[in-house]
């Protein structure tokens, strides 16, 4: 987060690109600070207080600083969810209207580690709580009837034949979420 030298408005600049930008208020140039060549890191306290923001990839599309001010996710091609207001974007891309407060909270939330990138889940019109990366043993332990395979098939999205039997190993990640309102559990997976 960098303050505009002309008007003092706080602006989010991309730490990966290390490039300045235009002030969101007065359109003046906001230069990227000279932080050297080391990887840019942020502590939990600075993240939570809004001194930095982490773009989130979600099942509703990307949420970055710009989208949070707009109140609409970047979207995904063909996205269609009856539980959210859909907002047409470019071409066949569709975003989702969310409250800016929810979006800014997501930007201040630490990211979970995954193989191919996060995909934060939503339920009851709010972000779900990330509860961890689950193994076969975790599904079996948490299954109401002790049948981990059946619970896996109920919870994990977009599974493929043999995922439980053959492919759920060290090179596969299963990322579980819980809804803070209704308690629903869901998960997505990826593989190296």
Buried (B, 14 or more C-beta within 10 A) or exposed (E): BBEBEEBEBBBBBEBEEEEBBEBBEEEEEBEBEEEEEEEEEBEEEEBBEEEBBBBBBBBBBBBBBBBBEBBBBBBBEEBEEEEBEBBEBEEEBBBBEBEEEBBBBBBBBEBBEBEEEBBBBBBEBBBBEBBEBBBBEBBBEBBEEEEBBBBBEBBBEEBEEEBBEEBBEEEBBBBBBBBEEEEBBBBBBBBE
